[in-house]
Amino acid sequence: MLKPFDFLDPNVLVKEGDDESARFNNSVMRLASDHPILDEILDRWRRPWKAVPWQNPRKAWPVITMSLTSLGPYARHLPWGALGADAIEHCIRKNGFDGTVLGQDRSLTSYRTNLFAPTSNPDQYLGPEIVYVHLYRSQVRVDLSSPAQGSIYARLWDLR
């Protein structure tokens, strides 16, 4: 979920997580259309073999097996992150980043707080510093069309 923002920089990323595990995940807020990160993601989409995590056989073998049984590698065979977080972080390690990186205090995730349980003041989590809320599919165990009263998610539902 995003709220409107007006960043001056043409390239903006936001970190997620805590101080020990902060990473970019899929938190691209803004990128110029010719940015190398977009090129990397599209190249991995077009040539999935490039994105196979060869250094991790436990993740590589399922990709190889699915590719053999479906007559070719497809992006859908890749493990989570291969077209998102891993591509972004690979590109940054390789080229650096020529934009603004916002800290994890600018994002709200279900790893920082329970977005779906009632809380005494959901607005305290949704201050002006928050530029996006990431609802991890693996963390969503509720009916999103019927948010719990008093939850952060219900407050977001009201703001839409």
C-alpha positions, 0 to 999 in steps of 0.5 A: 500500500502506498500513499501519495508522495513527492520525492524530488530524487528520480530514484528512491528506495526504502529499506525494510526490517530492523537494524540487523536485517534491513534490506531493500526487499521490493521497496522501489518507490521511484526509479527512472525508466532507464535505471540499471535496477529495472534493466536487471529485473527485466533481464532476469525475467527474460532470461531466468537462468541468470537469476537461478541461485546456483550457489544454493542447490536447495533453491536451484534444484526446484527451478531446474526440475520445473524447467525440465518438466515444462520445456524451458525456464520461466520466471515463474519457476524462480524462488521468491526474491529473484525478480525483486529483492535479490535483483535490486541488491545484486544491482546495488552491489554491482553498480552502487545506487545513484539515488535516495535510500530511505531508512526502515523507519519509513516503512511499516511491515507486519514484521515490525508490528501486527497490522491486523490486531486491534491496538489502542492507537493505530494512528501512532504507527501511521505518521507522516514519515511512513511512505508505504506499508508492506503486507507480506502475503505469508503474514496475511492470515485474515480476511482483508475485506473485513478488517478488525476494528481498532487495527492498523489495517482497519485505519488504512482501510478507512483512509483509502 
